[in-house]
Amino acid sequence: MKNENSASGSPGAMDARAIILSLNLWPEAPRIDPIPAGFTNENFRVFAGGQAYFARAGSDLPHHGISRRQEARCAGIAARAGIAPEVIHARDGVLVTRFIEGRALALGQTPTEATLASIAELLAVVHRQAAPPDLEETDLVRVCKRYLSLPGGRRLAGAERGRIERLLDKAPRLGPECLVHGDAFPENFIDDGRRLWLVDWEYAGRGHPATDIAYAAMNFDLSGERLRAFVKPHGGSVEMDAVRELMPVAAARDFLWCLSEIETRGLTEALAGFTELCRRRLDSAPSV
């Protein structure tokens, strides 16, 4: 039943729920419940034959660097490494995986030392995976520069843009070494009561381990001893200086992501709140 012959593209005008219902996967008529999360796709929990599945539908989004083909490939690599749920179906912008019963970590919550160590160890497994050479590169500096070149970048005031450009000029240049998740956001870590899983691979690609470490550290607001304690369990060749220097770039990436979303989709209440949070994080980042 496993199918990783993904194609890029979109569910099109047809309703995403109807597309998922029509898939030749289900032993009986499935129950499909929407999951109210996600800006860049539609998410569902599917029940069929006594099993629970996670299904998502979305199109390629070049302004975010999202390729549904690449997402499916990276999700498959992670699943085979035992750190992401099994991929059941990946085709035409629809991805179906096993559903992980558990609790997502939450933005704004302070994780315990044990949880931080588990996150670092999980990311270390990600970074031990070889990335196929034809995967697109995932790099915080490159991502920020792409956003600055798009119409959303025009929403920046001159001083804001200049500060971000200086951050990018000062950032370390790190080459692609391995698979990286590219979006180590708290809600993408699922605790099933025994271990953590990592989901949502739409920003994944080839990159440097410091990219994920810095992005996670920025989201968990780590500094000082807590930051050092977070990096240590990773066990890889990630230098503390590189992580510290990339953390404000990670904050800039999220703020620029918000501006791009506003430009392409319009401002919603949820997006407005997240944009303000990202602006505060960027404003509080060390100056260069």
Backbone hydrogen bonds, N-H to C=O, Kabsch-Sander energy under -0.5 kcal/mol:
donor,donor_aa,acceptor,acceptor_aa,energy
3,N,88,I,-0.6
6,S,4,E,-2.4
14,M,11,P,-0.6
19,I,15,D,-2.0
20,I,16,A,-2.3
21,L,17,R,-2.4
22,S,18,A,-1.6
23,L,19,I,-0.6
23,L,20,I,-1.0
25,L,23,L,-1.8
26,W,23,L,-0.9
31,R,47,F,-2.4
32,I,30,P,-0.5
33,D,31,R,-0.6
33,D,45,R,-3.1
35,I,43,N,-2.8
37,A,35,I,-2.6
42,E,57,A,-2.6
43,N,35,I,-0.6
44,F,55,A,-2.8
45,R,33,D,-3.1
46,V,44,F,-0.5
46,V,53,Y,-2.7
47,F,31,R,-2.6
48,A,51,Q,-2.3
51,Q,48,A,-1.9
53,Y,46,V,-2.9
54,F,97,T,-2.9
55,A,44,F,-2.6
56,R,95,L,-2.4
57,A,42,E,-2.3
58,G,93,G,-2.2
61,L,66,I,-1.9
64,H,61,L,-1.5
65,G,61,L,-0.6
65,G,62,P,-0.9
66,I,61,L,-2.2
67,S,65,G,-0.6
71,E,67,S,-2.6
72,A,68,R,-2.2
73,R,69,R,-2.1
74,C,70,Q,-2.6
75,A,71,E,-2.6
76,G,72,A,-2.1
77,I,73,R,-2.2
78,A,74,C,-2.5
79,A,75,A,-2.4
80,R,76,G,-2.3
81,A,77,I,-1.2
82,G,79,A,-1.5
83,I,78,A,-2.2
84,A,78,A,-0.8
88,I,86,E,-0.6
88,I,96,V,-3.1
89,H,96,V,-1.8
90,A,3,N,-0.9
91,R,94,V,-2.3
93,G,7,A,-1.1
94,V,91,R,-2.1
95,L,56,R,-2.5
96,V,89,H,-3.0
97,T,54,F,-2.7
98,R,86,E,-1.7
99,F,52,A,-1.9
101,E,99,F,-0.7
102,G,100,I,-0.5
103,R,191,D,-2.7
105,L,186,P,-0.8
105,L,189,F,-2.3
109,Q,106,A,-1.6
116,L,112,T,-2.5
117,A,113,E,-2.3
118,S,114,A,-2.1
119,I,115,T,-2.4
120,A,116,L,-2.4
121,E,117,A,-2.5
122,L,118,S,-2.3
123,L,119,I,-2.6
124,A,120,A,-1.9
125,V,121,E,-1.4
126,V,122,L,-1.9
127,H,123,L,-2.4
128,R,124,A,-0.6
128,R,125,V,-1.0
129,Q,126,V,-1.7
135,L,132,P,-2.1
138,T,206,R,-4.1
139,D,137,E,-0.6
143,V,139,D,-2.7
144,C,140,L,-2.4
145,K,141,V,-2.4
146,R,142,R,-2.1
147,Y,143,V,-2.2
148,L,144,C,-2.4
149,S,145,K,-1.3
150,L,146,R,-0.6
150,L,147,Y,-1.2
153,G,147,Y,-0.7
153,G,150,L,-1.7
154,R,151,P,-1.6
155,R,152,G,-1.7
156,L,153,G,-1.4
161,R,157,A,-2.7
162,G,158,G,-2.4
163,R,159,A,-2.1
164,I,160,E,-2.2
165,E,161,R,-2.7
166,R,162,G,-2.0
167,L,163,R,-2.1
168,L,164,I,-2.3
169,D,165,E,-2.1
170,K,166,R,-1.8
171,A,167,L,-1.0
174,L,172,P,-0.8
177,E,207,G,-3.1
178,C,207,G,-2.1
179,L,129,Q,-2.4
180,V,205,G,-2.5
185,F,183,D,-3.1
188,N,185,F,-2.1
189,F,186,P,-2.0
190,I,188,N,-0.5
190,I,197,W,-2.4
191,D,103,R,-3.0
191,D,189,F,-0.5
192,D,190,I,-0.7
192,D,195,R,-2.2
197,W,190,I,-2.1
198,L,83,I,-2.7
199,V,188,N,-2.5
204,A,201,W,-1.2
205,G,180,V,-1.8
206,R,136,E,-2.1
207,G,178,C,-2.4
211,T,208,H,-2.0
212,D,208,H,-0.6
213,I,209,P,-2.0
214,A,210,A,-2.7
215,Y,211,T,-2.0
216,A,212,D,-2.6
217,A,213,I,-2.5
218,M,214,A,-2.4
219,N,215,Y,-2.0
220,F,216,A,-2.1
221,D,218,M,-1.0
222,L,217,A,-2.4
226,R,223,S,-1.1
227,L,223,S,-1.1
228,R,224,G,-2.0
229,A,225,E,-2.8
230,F,226,R,-1.3
231,V,227,L,-2.2
232,K,228,R,-2.0
234,H,231,V,-1.1
235,G,231,V,-0.7
235,G,232,K,-1.1
238,V,236,G,-1.4
239,E,237,S,-0.6
243,V,239,E,-1.9
244,R,240,M,-2.7
245,E,241,D,-2.4
246,L,242,A,-1.7
247,M,243,V,-1.5
250,A,246,L,-2.5
251,A,247,M,-1.8
252,A,248,P,-2.1
253,R,249,V,-2.5
254,D,250,A,-1.9
255,F,251,A,-2.0
256,L,252,A,-2.7
257,W,253,R,-2.3
258,C,254,D,-2.0
259,L,255,F,-2.0
260,S,256,L,-2.2
261,E,257,W,-2.3
262,I,258,C,-2.6
263,E,259,L,-2.1
264,T,260,S,-2.1
265,R,261,E,-3.1
266,G,261,E,-0.8
266,G,262,I,-1.2
268,T,266,G,-0.6
272,A,268,T,-2.5
273,G,269,E,-2.0
274,F,270,A,-2.0
275,T,271,L,-2.6
276,E,272,A,-2.0
277,L,273,G,-1.9
278,C,274,F,-2.5
279,R,275,T,-2.4
280,R,276,E,-2.3
281,R,277,L,-2.2
282,L,278,C,-2.3
283,D,279,R,-2.6
284,S,280,R,-1.8
285,A,281,R,-0.7
285,A,282,L,-0.8
